[in-house]
Amino acid sequence: MANANPDTPTSPGARAVSFGAVADSHYADKTLGDRHCRDSAAKLRHSIRTLNEHRLGLAFHLGDTVDTGSSKDEEAGYVRSISEICSGFRGSFRVVLGNHDVQTLSKREFANAWGAGAEPGGYGAFTAEGFRFVVLDSNCHEDGSDFCAGDFDWRNAWIAQTQLRWLEHELAQVRAIPVVVLCHGNLDHRLTAAGEPDPHVLRNAAAVRCILERAGNVCAVVQGHCHSGAAAVQNGIPYLTLTAMVTGPGLENNAFAVVTVTTHRTVRVKGFGRQPELTLGPGH
């Protein structure tokens, strides 16, 4: 399913969109095991400079922008710092909500601290370069209530029924437009080495996949959350999970990508640092 050649030409007749992508910076004034949170500011500045060299119109942070602050004010300050760095991108920069982004803050407080590019309700959609981008919020309890100010178990994350109904309607409304779905929590089916369900995968991921597959216009799903990264094609849809930026010290351990998605459901990843280069999709 994966090929180490991200420069494969676009298939004849296919349209494509390219965008920058980073995930799991976990910025904070601390180090936690292999998470070098302080270094993420410098890593992110480097990634933004590099993405600007590629003259992209769009880029995403796939969530867990920050790690836990000792107070709302401190954590909001971390969010503002990362948002300011991302504002240096010469295009539209969007953020996907991660579970660590609401360790101390509510979803609304995170969006207020981030500013432009954050979805105030956690999820939404927009059109760019002929593609529809659907941003999902994977930070809900089983009953549909929000993860908020640390009230959550990241291993028990759901997409609320209200959002599922919105997603089904949204995809039906844009049936003729190719769609890229972005989410922090993982939507592909995946097991651990012990054969247990991977805790990074949402508890109702199967229901989400069913909606995506029935729509027929979803070209790719791009995710964060699982720090080691992953890549799979399931029922014709490529699922790309980005490698976490926060793992390891210094710029030599940075991780980010330029992602190209085609209407033929091929995903090409030009990886930087620890992010592997690959091609994902039919025939790969």
Secondary structure by P-SEA (a helix, b strand, c coil): ccccccccccccccccccccccccccccccccccccccaaaaaaaaaaaaaaaacccccccccccccccccaaaaaaaaaaaaaaacccccbbbbbbcccccccccaaaaaaaaccccccccccccccccbbbbbbbcccccccccccccccccccccccaaaaaaaaaaaaaaccbbbbbbbccccccccccccccccccccaaaaaaaaaaaaccccbbbbcccccccccccccbbbbbbccccccccccccccccccccccbbbbbbccccbbbbcccccc
